[in-house]
Amino acid sequence: MLYKAKENVRRAAETKSAQDQQKWLSEALRLYTKGARIIDLERLREIVGDFQQLGYARGLNCLPSF
């Protein structure tokens, strides 16, 4: 599940379409939220950083800030 979420973030970073990027990031956020109980603090920081780089504010609001 977490691997698929990371893959969706990678796809979002590679796409040129803003609509596709939002779709991939939304799915990544859904998967990360589903597996949040098993994500350690360092990994959460990486995830937040990925969302920040891609300007996905919805993802930043749903995850704890560091």
ZAFI-334742 format. One record per atom (N, C-alpha, C): x, y, z; residue number from 1; residue in three letters; atom name. Coordinates in Angstrom, 3 decimals. Atoms other than C-alpha are relative to their C-alpha. Example, Ala and Ser with C-alpha at 12.3 -4.5 7.8 and 13.67 -1.06 7.14 Angstrom:
BEGIN
+----------+----------+----------+-----+-----+----+
|       px |       py |       pz |   i |  aa | at |
+----------+----------+----------+-----+-----+----+
|    0.890 |   -1.190 |    0.000 |   1 | ALA |  N |
|   12.300 |   -4.500 |    7.800 |   1 | ALA | CA |
|    0.900 |    1.200 |    0.000 |   1 | ALA |  C |
|   -0.820 |   -1.190 |   -0.060 |   2 | SER |  N |
|   13.670 |   -1.060 |    7.140 |   2 | SER | CA |
|   -0.770 |    1.090 |    0.730 |   2 | SER |  C |
+----------+----------+----------+-----+-----+----+
# end
This chain:
BEGIN
+----------+----------+----------+-----+-----+----+
|       px |       py |       pz |   i |  aa | at |
+----------+----------+----------+-----+-----+----+
|    0.825 |   -1.188 |    0.000 |   1 | MET |  N |
|    0.000 |    0.000 |    0.000 |   1 | MET | CA |
|    0.874 |    1.259 |    0.000 |   1 | MET |  C |
|   -0.869 |   -1.178 |   -0.055 |   2 | LEU |  N |
|    2.746 |    2.468 |    0.932 |   2 | LEU | CA |
|    0.867 |    0.108 |   -1.254 |   2 | LEU |  C |
|   -0.756 |   -0.014 |    1.259 |   3 | TYR |  N |
|    4.758 |    1.454 |   -2.131 |   3 | TYR | CA |
|   -0.845 |    0.605 |   -1.116 |   3 | TYR |  C |
|    0.890 |   -0.540 |    1.032 |   4 | LYS |  N |
|    1.741 |    2.206 |   -4.338 |   4 | LYS | CA |
|   -0.188 |    1.510 |    0.186 |   4 | LYS |  C |
|    0.140 |   -1.428 |   -0.265 |   5 | ALA |  N |
|    1.343 |    5.586 |   -2.638 |   5 | ALA | CA |
|    1.223 |    0.757 |   -0.517 |   5 | ALA |  C |
|   -1.237 |   -0.635 |    0.470 |   6 | LYS |  N |
|    4.995 |    6.458 |   -3.336 |   6 | LYS | CA |
|    0.054 |    0.005 |   -1.527 |   6 | LYS |  C |
|    0.042 |    0.081 |    1.463 |   7 | GLU |  N |
|    4.561 |    5.312 |   -6.936 |   7 | GLU | CA |
|   -0.941 |    1.062 |   -0.572 |   7 | GLU |  C |
|    0.933 |   -1.036 |    0.450 |   8 | ASN |  N |
|    1.565 |    7.643 |   -7.309 |   8 | ASN | CA |
|    0.620 |    1.389 |    0.101 |   8 | ASN |  C |
|   -0.692 |   -1.283 |   -0.141 |   9 | VAL |  N |
|    3.655 |   10.563 |   -6.018 |   9 | VAL | CA |
|    1.011 |    0.159 |   -1.140 |   9 | VAL |  C |
|   -0.971 |   -0.042 |    1.103 |  10 | ARG |  N |
|    6.340 |    9.692 |   -8.580 |  10 | ARG | CA |
|   -0.705 |    0.313 |   -1.318 |  10 | ARG |  C |
|    0.771 |   -0.265 |    1.230 |  11 | ARG |  N |
|    3.740 |    9.620 |  -11.361 |  11 | ARG | CA |
|   -0.469 |    1.451 |   -0.054 |  11 | ARG |  C |
|    0.461 |   -1.385 |   -0.058 |  12 | ALA |  N |
|    2.365 |   12.973 |  -10.226 |  12 | ALA | CA |
|    1.137 |    0.955 |   -0.339 |  12 | ALA |  C |
|   -1.153 |   -0.857 |    0.267 |  13 | ALA |  N |
|    5.850 |   14.485 |  -10.352 |  13 | ALA | CA |
|    0.393 |   -0.036 |   -1.474 |  13 | ALA |  C |
|   -0.410 |    0.150 |    1.389 |  14 | GLU |  N |
|    6.396 |   13.192 |  -13.888 |  14 | GLU | CA |
|   -1.025 |    0.490 |   -1.016 |  14 | GLU |  C |
|    1.044 |   -0.376 |    0.953 |  15 | THR |  N |
|    3.076 |   14.175 |  -15.459 |  15 | THR | CA |
|    0.020 |    1.492 |   -0.311 |  15 | THR |  C |
|    0.090 |   -1.407 |    0.415 |  16 | LYS |  N |
|    2.579 |   17.411 |  -17.356 |  16 | LYS | CA |
|   -1.396 |    0.569 |    0.277 |  16 | LYS |  C |
|    1.389 |   -0.399 |   -0.188 |  17 | SER |  N |
|   -1.184 |   17.507 |  -16.781 |  17 | SER | CA |
|   -0.298 |    0.298 |    1.472 |  17 | SER |  C |
|    0.352 |   -0.374 |   -1.377 |  18 | ALA |  N |
|   -2.336 |   19.377 |  -13.670 |  18 | ALA | CA |
|   -1.136 |   -0.881 |    0.522 |  18 | ALA |  C |
|    1.123 |    0.857 |   -0.403 |  19 | GLN |  N |
|   -5.515 |   17.286 |  -13.611 |  19 | GLN | CA |
|    0.496 |   -1.396 |    0.389 |  19 | GLN |  C |
|   -0.570 |    1.310 |   -0.318 |  20 | ASP |  N |
|   -3.555 |   14.024 |  -13.702 |  20 | ASP | CA |
|    0.826 |    0.066 |    1.281 |  20 | ASP |  C |
|   -0.805 |   -0.150 |   -1.211 |  21 | GLN |  N |
|   -1.183 |   15.332 |  -11.043 |  21 | GLN | CA |
|   -0.887 |   -0.018 |    1.239 |  21 | GLN |  C |
|    0.926 |   -0.025 |   -1.130 |  22 | GLN |  N |
|   -4.097 |   16.055 |   -8.715 |  22 | GLN | CA |
|   -0.582 |   -1.393 |    0.256 |  22 | GLN |  C |
|    0.546 |    1.352 |   -0.128 |  23 | LYS |  N |
|   -5.531 |   12.590 |   -9.405 |  23 | LYS | CA |
|    1.005 |   -0.922 |    0.694 |  23 | LYS |  C |
|   -1.026 |    0.859 |   -0.577 |  24 | TRP |  N |
|   -2.236 |   10.828 |   -8.578 |  24 | TRP | CA |
|    0.266 |    0.371 |    1.462 |  24 | TRP |  C |
|   -0.269 |   -0.437 |   -1.371 |  25 | LEU |  N |
|   -1.639 |   12.932 |   -5.460 |  25 | LEU | CA |
|   -1.155 |   -0.316 |    0.943 |  25 | LEU |  C |
|    1.169 |    0.337 |   -0.808 |  26 | SER |  N |
|   -5.164 |   12.409 |   -4.200 |  26 | SER | CA |
|   -0.003 |   -1.481 |    0.362 |  26 | SER |  C |
|   -0.063 |    1.436 |   -0.256 |  27 | GLU |  N |
|   -4.779 |    8.653 |   -4.548 |  27 | GLU | CA |
|    1.150 |   -0.326 |    0.960 |  27 | GLU |  C |
|   -1.129 |    0.208 |   -0.908 |  28 | ALA |  N |
|   -1.364 |    8.779 |   -2.847 |  28 | ALA | CA |
|   -0.399 |    0.376 |    1.425 |  28 | ALA |  C |
|    0.434 |   -0.437 |   -1.324 |  29 | LEU |  N |
|   -2.859 |   10.713 |    0.055 |  29 | LEU | CA |
|   -0.961 |   -1.006 |    0.618 |  29 | LEU |  C |
|    0.946 |    0.999 |   -0.494 |  30 | ARG |  N |
|   -5.680 |    8.187 |    0.377 |  30 | ARG | CA |
|    0.742 |   -1.237 |    0.527 |  30 | ARG |  C |
|   -0.762 |    1.188 |   -0.400 |  31 | LEU |  N |
|   -3.199 |    5.313 |    0.541 |  31 | LEU | CA |
|    0.873 |    0.274 |    1.226 |  31 | LEU |  C |
|   -0.815 |   -0.354 |   -1.167 |  32 | TYR |  N |
|   -0.873 |    7.097 |    2.965 |  32 | TYR | CA |
|   -0.866 |    0.112 |    1.253 |  32 | TYR |  C |
|    0.904 |   -0.149 |   -1.142 |  33 | THR |  N |
|   -3.811 |    7.938 |    5.225 |  33 | THR | CA |
|   -0.437 |   -1.369 |    0.514 |  33 | THR |  C |
|    0.408 |    1.354 |   -0.355 |  34 | LYS |  N |
|   -4.915 |    4.325 |    5.165 |  34 | LYS | CA |
|    1.100 |   -0.734 |    0.784 |  34 | LYS |  C |
|   -1.110 |    0.678 |   -0.660 |  35 | GLY |  N |
|   -1.455 |    3.156 |    6.261 |  35 | GLY | CA |
|    0.733 |    0.841 |    1.021 |  35 | GLY |  C |
|   -0.682 |   -0.961 |   -0.876 |  36 | ALA |  N |
|   -0.632 |    6.056 |    8.591 |  36 | ALA | CA |
|    0.485 |   -0.605 |    1.316 |  36 | ALA |  C |
|   -0.379 |    0.583 |   -1.288 |  37 | ARG |  N |
|   -0.423 |    3.859 |   11.682 |  37 | ARG | CA |
|    1.364 |   -0.669 |   -0.020 |  37 | ARG |  C |
|   -1.274 |    0.721 |    0.070 |  38 | ILE |  N |
|    2.659 |    2.070 |   10.418 |  38 | ILE | CA |
|    1.144 |    0.836 |   -0.576 |  38 | ILE |  C |
|   -1.027 |   -0.877 |    0.559 |  39 | ILE |  N |
|    4.575 |    5.064 |    9.032 |  39 | ILE | CA |
|    0.776 |    0.652 |    1.138 |  39 | ILE |  C |
|   -0.806 |   -0.614 |   -1.053 |  40 | ASP |  N |
|    7.482 |    6.190 |   11.194 |  40 | ASP | CA |
|    0.191 |    1.495 |   -0.274 |  40 | ASP |  C |
|   -0.136 |   -1.454 |    0.054 |  41 | LEU |  N |
|    8.307 |    9.839 |   11.864 |  41 | LEU | CA |
|    0.870 |    0.480 |   -1.161 |  41 | LEU |  C |
|   -0.895 |   -0.399 |    1.100 |  42 | GLU |  N |
|   11.188 |   10.064 |    9.381 |  42 | GLU | CA |
|   -0.690 |   -0.148 |   -1.354 |  42 | GLU |  C |
|    0.724 |    0.223 |    1.265 |  43 | ARG |  N |
|    9.036 |    8.615 |    6.600 |  43 | ARG | CA |
|   -1.094 |    1.051 |   -0.175 |  43 | ARG |  C |
|    1.016 |   -1.055 |    0.083 |  44 | LEU |  N |
|    6.252 |   11.093 |    7.426 |  44 | LEU | CA |
|    0.610 |    1.318 |   -0.464 |  44 | LEU |  C |
|   -0.684 |   -1.222 |    0.442 |  45 | ARG |  N |
|    8.744 |   13.917 |    6.999 |  45 | ARG | CA |
|    0.263 |   -0.034 |   -1.500 |  45 | ARG |  C |
|   -0.236 |    0.145 |    1.439 |  46 | GLU |  N |
|    9.656 |   12.597 |    3.551 |  46 | GLU | CA |
|   -1.288 |    0.189 |   -0.795 |  46 | GLU |  C |
|    1.295 |   -0.105 |    0.682 |  47 | ILE |  N |
|    5.999 |   12.304 |    2.562 |  47 | ILE | CA |
|   -0.461 |    1.454 |   -0.049 |  47 | ILE |  C |
|    0.385 |   -1.423 |   -0.042 |  48 | VAL |  N |
|    5.252 |   15.862 |    3.698 |  48 | VAL | CA |
|    0.864 |    0.804 |   -0.967 |  48 | VAL |  C |
|   -0.900 |   -0.679 |    0.928 |  49 | GLY |  N |
|    8.313 |   17.042 |    1.759 |  49 | GLY | CA |
|   -0.384 |   -0.228 |   -1.455 |  49 | GLY |  C |
|    0.452 |    0.298 |    1.370 |  50 | ASP |  N |
|    7.072 |   15.294 |   -1.383 |  50 | ASP | CA |
|   -1.222 |    0.839 |   -0.359 |  50 | ASP |  C |
|    1.202 |   -0.797 |    0.260 |  51 | PHE |  N |
|    3.686 |   16.983 |   -1.089 |  51 | PHE | CA |
|    0.343 |    1.487 |   -0.102 |  51 | PHE |  C |
|   -0.410 |   -1.401 |    0.065 |  52 | GLN |  N |
|    5.365 |   20.350 |   -0.436 |  52 | GLN | CA |
|    0.631 |    0.325 |   -1.342 |  52 | GLN |  C |
|   -0.669 |   -0.234 |    1.285 |  53 | GLN |  N |
|    7.563 |   20.053 |   -3.525 |  53 | GLN | CA |
|   -0.994 |    0.070 |   -1.151 |  53 | GLN |  C |
|    0.983 |    0.031 |    1.076 |  54 | LEU |  N |
|    4.527 |   19.301 |   -5.663 |  54 | LEU | CA |
|   -1.131 |    1.002 |    0.213 |  54 | LEU |  C |
|    1.001 |   -1.031 |   -0.258 |  55 | GLY |  N |
|    2.451 |   22.091 |   -4.104 |  55 | GLY | CA |
|   -1.381 |   -0.558 |    0.271 |  55 | GLY |  C |
|    1.286 |    0.646 |   -0.278 |  56 | TYR |  N |
|   -0.273 |   19.738 |   -2.920 |  56 | TYR | CA |
|   -0.443 |    0.329 |    1.418 |  56 | TYR |  C |
|    0.391 |   -0.506 |   -1.319 |  57 | ALA |  N |
|   -1.780 |   21.695 |   -0.038 |  57 | ALA | CA |
|   -0.956 |   -0.941 |    0.727 |  57 | ALA |  C |
|    0.946 |    0.919 |   -0.639 |  58 | ARG |  N |
|   -4.537 |   19.165 |    0.598 |  58 | ARG | CA |
|    0.759 |   -1.086 |    0.760 |  58 | ARG |  C |
|   -0.813 |    1.011 |   -0.657 |  59 | GLY |  N |
|   -1.888 |   16.575 |    1.443 |  59 | GLY | CA |
|    0.703 |    0.530 |    1.230 |  59 | GLY |  C |
|   -0.683 |   -0.609 |   -1.148 |  60 | LEU |  N |
|   -0.131 |   18.971 |    3.781 |  60 | LEU | CA |
|   -0.939 |    0.215 |    1.161 |  60 | LEU |  C |
|    0.978 |   -0.241 |   -1.057 |  61 | ASN |  N |
|   -3.313 |   19.708 |    5.711 |  61 | ASN | CA |
|   -0.425 |   -1.273 |    0.702 |  61 | ASN |  C |
|    0.451 |    1.259 |   -0.573 |  62 | CYS |  N |
|   -4.073 |   16.037 |    6.311 |  62 | CYS | CA |
|    1.069 |   -0.709 |    0.807 |  62 | CYS |  C |
|   -1.097 |    0.649 |   -0.709 |  63 | LEU |  N |
|   -0.664 |   15.035 |    7.626 |  63 | LEU | CA |
|    0.583 |    0.965 |    1.024 |  63 | LEU |  C |
|   -0.588 |   -0.886 |   -1.001 |  64 | PRO |  N |
|    1.079 |   16.375 |   10.726 |  64 | PRO | CA |
|    1.175 |    0.796 |   -0.574 |  64 | PRO |  C |
|   -1.113 |   -0.825 |    0.489 |  65 | SER |  N |
|    3.519 |   19.216 |   10.082 |  65 | SER | CA |
|    1.189 |   -0.153 |    0.931 |  65 | SER |  C |
|   -1.244 |    0.157 |   -0.770 |  66 | PHE |  N |
|    7.139 |   19.112 |   11.222 |  66 | PHE | CA |
|    0.863 |    1.206 |   -0.152 |  66 | PHE |  C |
+----------+----------+----------+-----+-----+----+
# end
